Amino acid sequence: MTRGEPLAQAGEAGWLTDAVLKHLPSAPAHLLLLGAQPVAQLAQLEVLGYSVACHNFGSDEGLNRFATRTTRPTNLVNLTLPETAATTFAAALVLGVSPQIHPLALWDQLYQRLDEGAVVVVVGHEPIRAPPRMPKWFEYVVAIGVRCGFAEQVTVDDEEGMERSGRVRVFRKATTARWQLRHVRTRDFDAIANLFHEVFGHPISRELWSWKYANGHGDGVLAVRNGALIAHYGGMYRNVMLCGKPDWVFQICDVMVHPKERGVMTRQGPFLLTAATSAEIYGPLGFGFPNARAMEVAAKMGLYAEVGQMSEVRWQPASPRLRLRTRLHSIVSGNAASRTVVETLWAAMARDLRYDVVGVRDWQFVEHRYFSHPHNHYEVLAATSRLTGKPLGVMVLRRLDTMCELVDVIAPLANLPLLIDQARRLTGLWGLPYLYCWITKNHLQRFLATEGQETALNVSIPTSCWTEDPRADIFKNRWWLMSGDTDFR
């Protein structure tokens, strides 16, 4: 497992300059030193008379997402200090902060370890090998620190003697904020499940939560008040093809605010604080499936902009007789031949949608989304040519009590009518009254051309606009989304 690029440290020689030292309290004081191998700085501070507890970034940090061809891992700060270290500290010196350091995990742990009024000196560094995903990443580190209860004191310019050390910000731990922000950890599940039940009226199982968020699949931001969880803003990482180029987006899900706190829909309320923090850490590209009210609230706060809408299409069942042109075969989890079929058809679909935005539908996605779902059962079927045996498309169906849902398709778009015909045939064979699917409105005509009838949905497709990234405009009327792209169908 790679940890990505090296973490920079303050100064090539490793020595702290007066521009940093002047902001620390007088020795002797208990200092918390964080950084990437800050051995020289530790020795320097101890010579000056400070009592220093040191934590090395990257030594035993967890990863909140794994490196892929489109993502770089982010190190979660986990302050494990020696038993002999002080329980709280008068100041913290944080060296080598980069886009690889998870800012919320950093700030929420600093808040727990520092005395009231403690000073925090943060030294930030630009990535060495590649530009950051968000050019304003360090501004967001500062903003998240302020939301976590740290008041910014002063900006120290590079020319004050920092040499090649990067940008410096000085903070002071302020009084307790109305809401404390925290990075979601596995141990938070019970509180999250209680809030989920309060908000949505039904439970969420630990298995479903793990399917969404565990093992690098997703992340979230919590807001806590008086020790109780009152807001959650979650999302899953989704690999996409962005007009033919591989990328990833943050798929927004499980947005919850406790019913007693919903009146605080202000620019300092828990919804905005959790949503803005998520956008600054996991952005700049995002999408979701909010209803009209949620979309309106988020748009007024400058969080979302609408880039599309979902439609529902319904079909009558078709004759259950066998088809002369096509036949069906099951796609089987863990099967090499099934994997080849899915990968080949996904490559053809991606070529057809090279001017659009589409979530990756490769074998890894199919295995996780459909075969590993903890509760739902899906029929994953390949349609092949009866004459040649050539794979024509894969469809995912879900049998419900009163209908059949076409959850997903993986196919060249020219073969879409053949898949829908087979889906209608199975609907009739199973004795269900109708077949339906969700599709983004910009691709609606492809489905209506197969004798489908549109039914309006109250579901918008937003893009994240909080970070004002120009790439957000690329999503306008370009998404290919079906109900298989949701986390709740």
Secondary structure, DSSP 8 states (H G I E B T S, - for coil): ----S----SSSS----HHHHTTS--SS-EEEEEESS-HHHHHHHHHTT-EEEEEETTSS-EESS---SS----EE------TTS-SSEEEEEEEEE-TTB-HHHHHHHHHHHEEEEEEEEEEE---SSS--SSTTHHHHHHHHHHHTTEEEEEEE-GGGTTTTS-EEEEEEE-S--SSEEEE--GGGHHHHHHHHHHHHSS---HHHHHHHHTTTTEEEEEEEETTEEEEEEEEEEEEEEETTEEEEEEEEEEEEE-GGGTT--STTSHHHHHHHHHHHHH-S-EE---BHHHHHHHHHTTSEEEEEEEEEEEE-----S--SSEEEEE--TT-HHHHHHHHHHHHHHHHHTTTSEEE--SHHHHIIIIIS-SS---EEEEEEETTT--EEEEEEEEE-SS-EEEEEEES-GGGHHHHHHHHHHHHHHTT-S-EEEEEEGGGHHHHHTTT-EEEEEEEEEEEE-TT--GGGGGGTTTEE--GGGSS--
